[in-house]
Amino acid sequence: MKHFKTTWRNMRRSPYQAFAAILIMMLTFLTVSFFVFLIGGSSEVINYFESKPQVTAFFKNDAKQSDINTLENNLQSTGKIASIKFVSKDEALKIYREQNKNDPLLLDLVTADILPASLEISTTQIEDLAPISNTLKNSPIVQEVVYQQDVVSALTSWTSAIRKIGLALIVVLSLVSVFIMVTIIGIKISQKKEDIEIMRLIGASNWYIRWPFIFEGMFYGVIGALFGWAIASGVLWYSTPFLESFLRGIPVLPVSPLIFVELLGTELVLAALLGAFSSYLAVLRYLK
């Protein structure tokens, strides 16, 4: 208990240094939280698309219904089709209006003639997407083909890039945090040099002198991680309605409260260890 009182007294005597230490820790764990949410959401989207192998073929405006029916029958005969659905221009307009019902300007600009008819095709296996897609692309009545493998490949590339960028930023911010914390704790040790000498003269051990500084670093880390997690979680919670409308039915949001709690617990432990490590480096260097 005496160590905690000493730690609290040290922080109150230098509030600006305490604020700087908490701020850099907050930025570090704010970045950690954002990238955890981003990578986790991307992984869920990829899993969703992988579990629903689907090809969508958009037809040219002059495509005849008889030709579309022939193409549909040819696809059914391959034995690779799990389900197939024809979406007419009018049905496409209904879907468009439902998706953009909150934006009257977009509704006024689009008519059924603008939107293409399409076939939505689900395959039994994800590896069947490529041959079905090639068949559709070779059809003279098909204007464009979109299939999930394209989406999965793009999302996988983005997720890999995000993971690398996030890891690099987290490492850099962690190193900066350690450097700043070592500097701040070092300054505090220098300011209390006379008190430390007196404590040594009356028989205080090195660890008795070190513990208040180590606890101080842990406190900065925990408070900074708490603020960083709170800001990131608040931003995600506030933007959830917009993200849900953007994702349009992909079951990624809302995030389970348990995930928030688990992330907070993990970050608090890491922050305490990072703060303790930084303070320990400082006392090793400045407290000799």
C-alpha positions in Angstrom: 0.0 0.0 0.0 2.9 2.4 0.8 4.2 1.9 -2.7 0.9 2.9 -4.3 0.7 6.0 -2.1 4.2 7.0 -3.3 3.2 6.3 -6.9 0.1 8.5 -6.6 2.1 11.3 -5.0 4.7 11.2 -7.8 2.1 11.5 -10.5 0.3 14.4 -8.8 3.5 16.3 -8.5 4.2 16.1 -12.3 0.8 16.1 -14.0 2.0 17.1 -17.5 4.5 14.3 -17.6 1.8 11.9 -16.5 -0.5 13.2 -19.2 2.1 12.8 -21.9 2.7 9.2 -20.8 -1.0 8.3 -20.8 -1.5 10.0 -24.2 1.2 8.0 -26.0 -0.1 4.8 -24.4 -3.7 5.8 -25.4 -2.6 6.3 -29.1 -0.8 3.0 -29.1 -3.8 1.0 -27.8 -6.3 3.1 -29.9 -4.4 1.9 -32.9 -4.4 -1.7 -31.6 -8.2 -1.6 -31.1 -8.9 -0.1 -34.5 -6.9 -2.7 -36.3 -8.3 -5.6 -34.3 -11.8 -4.5 -35.2 -10.8 -4.0 -38.8 -9.0 -7.3 -39.3 -11.7 -9.2 -37.4 -14.5 -7.6 -39.5 -12.6 -8.4 -42.7 -12.1 -12.0 -41.7 -15.8 -12.3 -41.0 -16.7 -10.9 -44.4 -14.3 -13.3 -46.1 -15.8 -16.2 -44.2 -19.3 -15.1 -45.3 -18.4 -15.0 -49.0 -16.6 -18.3 -48.8 -19.6 -19.9 -47.3 -21.9 -18.7 -50.1 -20.3 -19.5 -53.4 -22.2 -17.4 -55.9 -21.9 -16.0 -59.5 -23.9 -13.1 -60.7 -24.3 -12.6 -64.5 -25.6 -9.3 -65.8 -27.2 -9.4 -69.2 -27.1 -7.0 -72.1 -30.1 -4.8 -72.7 -30.9 -6.6 -76.0 -30.7 -10.1 -74.5 -33.9 -12.1 -75.3 -35.7 -14.1 -72.7 -35.5 -17.2 -74.8 -31.7 -17.0 -74.9 -31.6 -16.4 -71.2 -33.7 -19.5 -70.6 -31.4 -21.6 -72.8 -28.4 -20.4 -70.9 -30.1 -21.2 -67.6 -30.9 -24.8 -68.8 -27.3 -25.3 -70.0 -26.0 -24.3 -66.6 -28.4 -26.6 -64.8 -27.2 -29.5 -66.9 -23.6 -29.2 -65.6 -24.6 -30.6 -62.2 -22.6 -27.9 -60.4 -25.5 -25.6 -59.7 -27.0 -25.5 -56.2 -29.6 -22.8 -57.1 -30.2 -20.4 -59.8 -32.5 -17.3 -59.8 -33.5 -14.9 -62.6 -33.8 -11.3 -61.6 -35.7 -9.1 -64.1 -35.2 -5.4 -64.7 -38.3 -4.7 -62.6 -37.2 -6.9 -59.8 -33.7 -5.3 -59.9 -35.5 -1.9 -59.6 -37.4 -3.1 -56.5 -34.2 -4.3 -54.9 -32.4 -1.0 -55.7 -35.3 1.0 -54.2 -35.2 -1.1 -51.1 -31.5 -0.6 -50.7 -31.7 3.2 -51.3 -35.1 4.0 -49.7 -33.5 6.6 -47.5 -32.1 8.6 -50.4 -34.9 10.0 -52.6 -32.5 11.6 -55.1 -31.0 8.2 -56.1 -34.5 6.8 -56.4 -35.6 9.6 -58.9 -32.5 9.1 -61.1 -32.9 5.3 -61.7 -35.5 3.5 -63.8 -36.0 -0.2 -64.7 -34.6 0.4 -68.2 -31.2 1.4 -66.7 -30.7 -1.7 -64.5 -29.7 -4.9 -66.2 -31.5 -8.3 -65.8 -29.3 -10.9 -64.1 -28.9 -14.5 -63.0 -27.8 -15.2 -59.5 -26.2 -18.7 -59.4 -25.0 -20.6 -56.3 -22.6 -23.5 -56.9 -22.3 -26.6 -54.7 -18.5 -26.1 -54.3 -16.5 -22.9 -54.3 -14.1 -24.4 -56.8 -17.0 -24.6 -59.3 -17.2 -20.8 -59.4 -14.4 -20.4 -62.0 -15.7 -22.8 -64.7 -19.3 -21.5 -64.3 -17.9 -17.9 -64.5 -16.0 -18.7 -67.7 -19.1 -20.2 -69.3 -21.1 -17.1 -68.6 -18.3 -14.8 -69.8 -18.3 -16.6 -73.1 -22.0 -16.1 -73.6 -22.8 -13.4 -76.2 -25.8 -12.1 -74.1 -23.8 -11.6 -70.9 -22.4 -8.1 -70.3 -20.6 -8.6 -67.0 -19.9 -11.5 -64.6 -19.1 -11.0 -60.9 -18.3 -14.0 -58.7 -17.3 -14.5 -55.1 -13.8 -15.7 -55.7 -13.0 -12.2 -57.1 -14.4 -10.7 -54.0 -12.7 -13.2 -51.7 -9.3 -12.6 -53.4 -9.6 -8.9 -53.2 -10.7 -9.0 -49.5 -7.9 -11.4 -48.7 -5.3 -9.1 -50.3 -6.7 -6.1 -48.4 -6.8 -7.9 -45.1 -3.2 -9.0 -45.6 -2.1 -5.5 -46.4 -4.1 -4.1 -43.4 -2.5 -6.7 -41.1 1.0 -5.8 -42.2 0.4 -2.0 -41.9 -1.3 -2.4 -38.6 1.5 -4.6 -37.2 4.1 -2.1 -38.4 2.2 0.9 -36.8 1.7 -1.0 -33.5 5.4 -1.9 -33.3 6.5 1.7 -34.1 4.1 3.1 -31.6 5.1 0.6 -28.9 8.8 1.5 -29.4 7.9 5.2 -29.2 5.9 4.5 -26.0 8.8 2.7 -24.4 11.2 5.5 -25.3 8.9 8.2 -24.0 8.1 6.3 -20.8 11.8 5.6 -20.1 12.5 9.3 -20.6 9.6 10.4 -18.3 10.4 7.9 -15.5 14.1 8.8 -15.9 13.2 12.5 -15.3 11.2 11.6 -12.3 14.1 9.6 -10.9 16.5 12.5 -11.4 14.1 14.9 -9.6 13.9 12.5 -6.6 17.7 11.8 -6.5 18.2 13.3 -3.1 15.2 11.5 -1.6 16.5 8.2 -3.1 19.9 8.8 -1.5 18.3 9.4 1.9 16.2 6.2 1.5 19.4 4.3 0.8 21.2 5.7 3.8 18.4 4.5 6.1 18.6 1.0 4.6 16.0 0.9 1.9 16.6 -1.9 -0.7 16.9 -1.3 -4.4 13.5 -3.0 -5.1 11.8 -0.9 -2.4 12.9 2.2 -4.3 12.1 0.8 -7.7 8.6 -0.5 -7.1 6.8 3.0 -7.0 8.3 3.9 -10.4 7.3 0.5 -11.9 3.8 0.8 -10.6 3.7 4.3 -12.1 4.6 3.0 -15.5 1.9 0.2 -15.2 -0.7 2.8 -14.2 0.1 4.9 -17.3 -0.2 1.9 -19.5 -3.5 0.7 -18.0 -5.2 4.2 -18.1 -3.9 4.8 -21.6 -5.2 1.4 -22.8 -8.6 2.0 -21.2 -9.0 5.3 -22.9 -7.8 3.9 -26.3 -10.2 1.0 -26.1 -13.1 3.2 -25.0 -12.6 5.6 -28.0 -12.2 2.8 -30.5 -15.3 1.0 -29.1 -17.3 4.2 -29.1 -16.5 4.9 -32.7 -17.4 1.4 -33.7 -20.7 1.5 -31.8 -21.6 5.0 -33.2 -20.8 3.9 -36.8 -22.6 0.5 -36.5 -25.9 1.6 -38.2 -24.0 3.1 -41.2 -21.7 0.0 -41.5 -24.7 -2.3 -41.3 -26.4 -0.5 -44.2 -23.2 -0.5 -46.2 -22.6 -4.2 -45.7 -26.2 -4.9 -46.7 -27.0 -8.1 -44.9 -23.5 -9.5 -44.3 -23.7 -10.7 -40.7 -20.7 -8.9 -39.2 -22.3 -6.4 -36.9 -23.2 -5.7 -34.2 -20.1 -7.0 -32.5 -20.8 -9.2 -29.4 -20.2 -7.4 -26.1 -18.0 -10.4 -25.1 -15.5 -9.5 -27.8 -15.2 -6.0 -26.4 -14.6 -7.3 -22.9 -12.0 -9.9 -24.1 -10.2 -7.2 -26.1 -10.2 -4.8 -23.0 -8.8 -7.5 -20.8 -6.1 -8.4 -23.2 -5.1 -4.8 -23.8 -5.0 -4.0 -20.0 -2.6 -6.9 -19.4 -0.4 -5.9 -22.4 -0.5 -2.3 -21.3 0.5 -3.1 -17.7 3.4 -5.3 -19.0 4.5 -2.6 -21.5 4.4 0.1 -18.7 6.3 -2.1 -16.3 8.9 -3.0 -18.9 9.5 0.6 -19.8 9.8 1.7 -16.1 12.1 -1.2 -15.4 14.4 -0.1 -18.2 14.3 3.4 -16.8 15.2 2.3 -13.2 18.0 0.1 -14.6 19.5 3.1 -16.5 18.9 6.0 -14.1 18.7 4.3 -10.7 22.2 3.0 -10.0 
